[in-house]
Amino acid sequence: MKKLILLLPLLLFSKEVTLDFITQKPTSVAKDYYIWRFLDQNITSNEANKAFYQTKNVNRKIFLRFAKKSDDENIKEIARCMKLKPKEYIKENAECIAAGMSPYKFVSLGLEERKKIARKVKKFEKTYKIFTLLSSKYPFFMLLNNEDIFFEVFNQVGDKFREKYLNYTIPPYFLEKIKHKKGFDTFVNITITNPKLKKIHFSFFDISTQDLSAYSSFLIAINAVRYSKYDIAKKFLTYAYDKAYYTFDKDKSLFWLYLITKNPKILEKLSESKDINIYSLYAKERLRKKIDNFVTFDFKNKSNEIDIKDPFIWLEILNKVKSLNQDELKRFAYHFRSKNLLPVYAFIMERYYRYKIHPYITPFEDYLKGVDKKDRALIYALARQESRFIPSSISTSFALGTMQIMPFLAKAIAKEKSVEGFDLDMMFEPKTNLDFALHHIKFLKRKLKHPLLIAYAYNGGIGFTKRKIIKTDIFDENKFEPFLGMELVAYPETRKYGKKVLANYVIYCKILGVKESLRSLTEKLVPFDRNHRF
């Protein structure tokens, strides 16, 4: 452990990121974050090049910052084309159109404008093929003859175009031809979670399970449940269960098999799950079984040896954890048995337990004094899902810290709170991060009443929650609500996130002595209350 510490200098908070600092760091998401920050500073094009070409993942936000500093006219032109509005492409050349115009931007134009742009890009064969198809009178029927670009068209044009031009029954033979291809899972998700694409919904009833992923098979089953086709649902749920790798995914198939069959043996099997999720909690509550596969830890001492607020120290720890066997994990965890290192200890022990016993820790209590117990349970539920409480977590979209706050939101809150000398690295300080998160959650609570809805908004945004959940009456479809609605949330990440946070919230309510259960929480969603002060 001493060797680990010596290899990793402490990260000092600083408003300036240097090229030397970046070059010394290992390729990682954390390094990409600092490259992104470096590219926003007063640097030369040569320095920008040296930093940019060290990135692990070149996302849009890094590329656009790099283009501003680059002296390469081609790079600058690509960036300019990427940022154009749809109508601005009409006057551009083929190269610019091909570089920056997506099918989503393209279909926002009128038909004659589309035809004009399509004619310009003839030398870019695939782009020309897609744009020509989207300029036709009947794009759906042309799409059935172009399976090679089916997903690039259907998955990218947006809901409005799909609902108006692509909402037709898809022949079974065509679905069989495309279901093994990359993009099919996204296609299934887009289609089944959109209540307006009913004609396509019925197309899935005749598809076979062969070559389907567990993901698509489960969604097709949910689609069948929506239309009371329970025999079809049972077939796809059984396949999804057998195909699934993760316990969470197996449990959700068992849960729905129970709901449509009422077979007590299935409920009993589900109650024996070692995972903690809304499905296993449902079974245990129904059978009045004790939820005993979680543990909490509490250490009084503090350690000053390791600064887990440093993203690169956390990266080194994480890489070390990945290399250890079970016995080594437990020995390694011992180094983190202290109050301020509790998140790392819990992270390692969950792996030591092989995810059969789950740590539900309550760190940073000093920073949450005076916070209502229900709000504290929600903070913990969100933080556990966001970062496992690791203060220096950085996501690929550069969400930061314990509560994974996005840079734009962090800056907005800092302005609202009049924080002097604000720097994004302050988000690696748990006290500041939690303070900002509480500020944001207070805003969300003014608009939303239920912890599940707040979780959706925390992950997907308040706009998404308003458009896709509140206004669509997502929990009012049939007798299986609110569970059916929870499976039909449009964004896959937000859909899973909400369910995970809700399960976390139930456990933290138990830990904090709040009288709440999964049943009581789900009952509050039905009938769904649309009056959320929007």
Order of alpha helices (4+ residues) and beta strands (2+ residues): alpha-alpha-alpha-alpha-alpha-alpha-alpha-alpha-alpha-alpha-alpha-alpha-alpha-alpha-alpha-alpha-alpha-alpha-alpha-alpha-alpha-beta-alpha-alpha-alpha-beta-alpha-alpha-alpha-alpha-alpha-alpha-alpha-alpha
